[in-house]
Amino acid sequence: MNFQFLSPRHQLVEMMTRIYGQGLTTTSGGNLSILDDNGDIWITPAGIDKGALVPEDIVCVHPDGSMDGRHRPSSEHPFHRMIYEARPDVRAIVHAHPPGLVAYSIVRKMPDTRINAPFRDICGSVGYAAYALPGSEALGAEIANTFAQGFNSVLLENHGVVTAGADLLQAFQRFETLEYVAQINIRARSLGDFHTLTNDQIDLFYLPDNYLPEFMPEHHSSRERELRLQICQFVQRAYERRLMISTSGTVSARVDETAFLITPSGYDRKYIAPEDVVLIHDGQREAGKVPSRSVRLHEHIYRTHPYIHSVMTSLPPNATTYGIVNRQFDTRTIPESYILLREMPVVPFGAQYQQPEQIASVVSRSVPVILLQNDAVLTTGATILEAFDRIEVAEFSAQALIQTLSLGELVPISEDEIGNLKKRFSLSP
């Protein structure tokens, strides 16, 4: 689906449905808007169930203050209008009360976006607006003044968050990513100190050369077409399971000895379609498409390990947290965790950009999963399903480990039992 071709009414309903479906707002909370080319503001209504919006519920507020629609516009319409007046480049706004960012707003602290280079790139520096009465001109002025300083994401004191963008998709992606940042920050703080990135480290994010030479495929085999569909199905499943967000996560699959498929750069993970997936052949990319920034890393893994047929890099919140803290991810929790994850080494930040061959050398039959420091969880498998299964198990295991902090000390499976598992399931040494 090409989101940009939807009407403003349908865009607003689609995004509010995503926000509500992910548990990032409540029935009564949150409002979204789009500024049209003619100055009209399309906005969600006041007092209508956010989990059951339909396009006919959306209100259009004209520049002269007159309105079209069967409901009143959101009570927060004043700050939407004032942001648009303060920032001519802004064409869409998202406001909601996601739990992680609300937690930060009520302790009056800011989440640190420097835990991951793409997160800092997407969210930028986060502004702060002091408390004022909801729906008031005073609140609108406070928020608009903060946006006028150049911020695209603003935390509202004892309230929630507002994000803005050149279109609704960009505003939503900033909102979703910033809440993800908050959730990982909170988990990391429960585990102790965590690493953040310097500006020089963040700059490494821009180094990867994913603009490979182009080629035009002569045909698309049945296997390739099947893999394209599988990749999209698993990406969308990962998104639904909160193992990926709209802006992060990569899946690839080997087609043959010289070719593999990989998800594209810059696409919302929820909307990826088979025709968007990029074919890589002998170091060249399918013409007219740009592969994921991690394409060279995946390429090195396939070249080094012929038995690997799928690679995933993803950012599930609990497992990703272990990539930024000084605490071991202990996989000896239940048999499934150890069997699928084995030992999970942490590769220092930067190798994925400057030395992908180093990461490829770490991966092996006995090391199918690694943590990329301040980046992602990388899993490998003989199939897309196996690589995906490892992502799921890593996230469930990490969630269980974090939850043990309030229950007592972890008692891992003993070394003798680990030995029995290796024998029983023929695990590589």
N, C-alpha and C positions, 0 to 999 in steps of 0.2 A: 504494500500500500504506500502510495506517495502522499504523505501527510499534508504537504503544502498545497495539494489540489483540493483538500476538503474546504468547505465553506467555514467562516468563522464560527457559526453555531455548532457545526459538527466537530471542529477542532476543540472547542471548549468542552463539549460533552465527552469526547474521547479522552482528553487529558484529566478531567475530573474523575472519570471512571477509573483511570489508571491510578491516580493518587488515592482514591478511596479504596480501591481493590488491594493496594499494597499496605493498607493500614496506616497511611501517612496523614489522614485527616478523619474527622468524625462526620456524622450525618449533618450536623449543623455548622461545622467549621470550614473555613477556607473560601477563597474566591479567586477567580481567574478572569483576565480580560485580554482583549485584542484591540489595538487602535487601527482602524481602517484607513485607507488612503484618503478618504474624503473627510476625515476627522471624527467619524462615528466611533464610539467605544462600545464594543460588544462585551457584555459582562454577565457572569452567573447571577442568578436571582437571590433575593433574600428569603430566608425561611423555607426553602425547598430542600427536600432530602437529597444530599449530595451523592448518595448511592443509587439514585434512581432518576437522574436527570435525563431529559430528552431534548433534542434541538429546539423544540417549540418553547421550552422554558427560558431560553436565553433572551436577555433584554438588550436592545440597541438604544444607546443614549446619544442623541444628536448634539452637535456643537452648540446649538441654541438652547440646550437643556430639555427639549422635548424627547419623548421616549416612545418606542414601539415594543410591545410585548405584553404578555398576560400577567406578569408579576412585577413587583418592585425590584429595582436593581439592588445588588448587594449594599448593605449599610456602609461598607468600606469603599464605596465608589469615590468619595472625595480624595483618598490618597492615590487611587489609580489615576484620576484626572490630574492631580498635582505632579505625580511622577512624570507623566507624559509631557506636561508643560515644562518641567525642569530638564528633561532629557529627550531632545528631539530624535535621538537615535534609537530610543526604546519603542518597540511596537507590540510588546506583550508582557504581561505581569502574572506571576504566580504568588499567591499568599495562602499559607496553611499552617497547621499546628502539629508538625510531626514530633513524636515523643523525644527523640534525641536532641533536636534543636530547641524544643521547649525546655528540656532539662538545662541546657546551657543558658537560656534566656532567664530562668528563674534563679540561677546562681550568679548571673551576671558575669559570665566568662565567655570566651570565644573558642570554638573548635579550631584546631590547628590543621590547616589544609596541607602543610608541608610533609605529611606522612607519605605522600605519593605524588610523583611528578605530574601525571595527568590530572589528578584532583586539583592541584594548585593551578594548573593551566585552565581548567574548566571553570572553577569557582572564583579564582583570583583572590585578592584580599577581601575580607568580609567587613562590612561597615556595621555600625551600631546606632540604633535609634532609641532615645529615652522614652519611657512610658508616657502615654497620654490616653485619654478616653477613647475607646474604640469608636470609629465612625466620625470622630470630630475633625474639624479643620486643623486643630492643634496637632493631632497625630499625623494628618496628611502633610503638614508643613515640616514636621520633624523627619518623617521618612523621605520626603522629596528633597529636603536639604542634604540628607546623607547621600542619596543617589546623585545629586548634583556635584558631589565631590569626586565622582567617577566610579563609585562602587557599583557592582552588578548584583551583589547579594548583601542583604541587610538583615541583621538579627534585631528583633524587636524586644525590648526589655519587658519581661513578664508577659510575653504574648506569643511569639512565633517567629516566622521568617518571611521575607519578601525577596523574590528574585525577579530579574528582568532580562529581556533579550531582544534581539532583532526580530525574532518570531517566537511563537508559543513553544515550539519544540526546544529551542535553545533555553528559554526561561525555565521550562520543566526540567531539562537535563541539569541545569545548575542547581535547581531545588533538590532533585533526587540525589545528585552527587554530594551536595553539602550535608544532607541528612545521613548519607552513608558515612561521610567523614566523621560526623558527630558520633555515630554508633561505634565506629572503630576506635575513636578516641576514648570513649567511655569504657569499652572492653579493655583497651590497653592500660588505662589507669588502674583497673582492678588487678592487673598482673604486675604492675610496677612501672619502672622507668621505660620510656620508649624512644626510639630513634626518630629524628626528623631530618629532612634533607636541607642542605645548603643551597644557595642560589646556583653555585657551580654544578652541583649534582643535578638539580632540576634542569639545567641547561642541557644535560646529556640526553634528555628526552627528545631533543630536536635533532640529535645526531643520526639516528638510523636512516639508512637510504632504502626506503621501500619503493622508490621510483625506479624499478628495474627496467632494463630494456624491454620493449614491447614486442609481442608477436601476435599473429592472427591465427587462432586454431582452425584447422581445416575441417574438423568435425568434432562432435562430442559423443563419446562412447556411452553405451548403456550404463556401464559401471560409474563413469563420471557423473552422469545425470542422477543416478541413484544416490551417490555420495553427496551431491549438492543438496538434495532434499533432506537427507539425514542430518547434514550439518545445520541446516536451518531449523529443523525440528528440535535438535538438541540445544541450539542457542536459545530458542524461544522457551524451551522447557527450563533451561538454566535461569532465564530471566524470571519466569513464573515462580521458580523455587528460591528466588533471591540469591542465587549463586553468581549472578551477573547483574549489572545495572545497565541502563541504556547506553552509557558511554564507555563501558569497560568489559573486556572479555573477548578471547579469540579462540577459534576452533579450526583445526586443519585435519586433513585426511589424505593419506597417500593414495594416488591413483595407480601408479606403476613405478618402475625403478627410476624414472626420470621426471616424474610429474607428481604434484600434489595440489590440493585445493585448500584455500584459506579464506577466512572471512575478510571483508573489506575494511578499510580505514574510514572512520567518520560516520558510520551508519548506526542509527538507533537499533539496538539489539532486538527489540520487540518486532521490528518491521523488516528484518532481513529476509530476502526472497532468494530462491535458487539462482536466478539470473544475476544477482548481486555478488555471489561468491566468485573469487578470483582463481583462475587456473595458473599455476606456476610450472613452467617447463624449461628444464636446463637453464635455470637462472634468469628466465624471462617471465614477464607478467602478461596476462591476457590483455590485449589492446583495449584502451579506454577505461581501465579499472585500476584502482590503487589498493594494494593489499595492506593488511595490518602492519603496523610498525614492527611487529615481532617476526616478520616473514623470514629474515635471515637466521634468526634463532631456530625457528622450526625447520628451515632448510638444513642447517647444520645437524640437527638431531636426526633427520631422515637419512642424511648421507652417512652418519656415523653408525646408525643402528638399523639395519635392514628389517629387523623383526618388529619395529615400531610402525604402526599404521595410522595412529592418530595422536595428536598433541593438543592439549588445552592449556591456556593460561587464563586464569579467572581470579576474581577477587571476592570470594565468599567472606562475609564480615568476620566471623569467628576465626577461621583458619588464617585469613590475611593478617589478623592481629598478631599472630605468633611470628610473623615476618618482620614486625617492627619492635618487638619487646626482647628483653634479655632473659627469656625463659624458654626452656626446651619444650617442644611439642612432643609429648610422650605418647607414642602410638601403642604402647602395651596396656591398653585399657580393656578392650574386649577382643576376642579372636579375629573378628572381621576387620577391625582397624589395623591390626598388625599384618594380617595376611595381605590386605590390599595396599597398605601404605608403606609397610616396612619402616626403616629408619628414614627420617625426612631431614636431610641436611639443609642448612641455610647458606645460600650463595650471596656473597657481598654485593651490595648495590653497585650498579654500573657495568657489571659483566654482561648483562643482557644487551647493552648498547655497544660496548667496545670490544668484548671478547665472547661472542656467542659460542665459539668453539670450546671455550672453557666449560660452559654449562653443558654442552653436548657431551663432554668427556666425563662429567659428574653423573649423568644419567646412565643407568645400566639395568639389567634384569633385577638386580637386588636393590636398586634405587629408582623406582618408577615415578616417584613424586619428590619434588624439591620445593623449597620456599625461596622465592626471589626477594631478598631483603627490600623492604619499603616499596614493593611492587605487586607481586601476585603469587598465586599457587600454580605450579606447573605440573601437569599430570600427563602420563603417556599410557598407551595401551595398544593391544593388537587390533582393537576395534574402537569406533567412536564411543560405543556403549561402555567399554571398559574404562576409557579415559574419563568419561562423564561419571561413572560409578565412583571412581577414586576422588573426584571433586566432591561429590555428595558425602562420601564417607569421611573425608578430611574435615568438612564443615560440621558434620554431626559430632565427630570425635572432639573437635575443638570446642564446640558448644558445651559438650559434657565436661570437658576439662575445666572450662571457665566456671561452670556451675558448681563444681566440687569445691571451689574456694570458700563458699559459705557453708559447706557441709562437713568438711574434715580433710585429712591428709589422703592423697591418692595412694592406693595400694595397687601397684602394677602387677600384671601377670609375671610370675617368676621366670628366671632364666631357664630352669628345667622345662617348664611348660612351653616357653618360646622354642626350645629345642624340639619338643614334641610336635609343635605346630609346623616347624620347618620340615620335619620328616614326613608328617601326615600329608601335607599339601605340596611336597616336593618344591619348597621354596629355594631359590638360588642362594648360595652363600654370599 
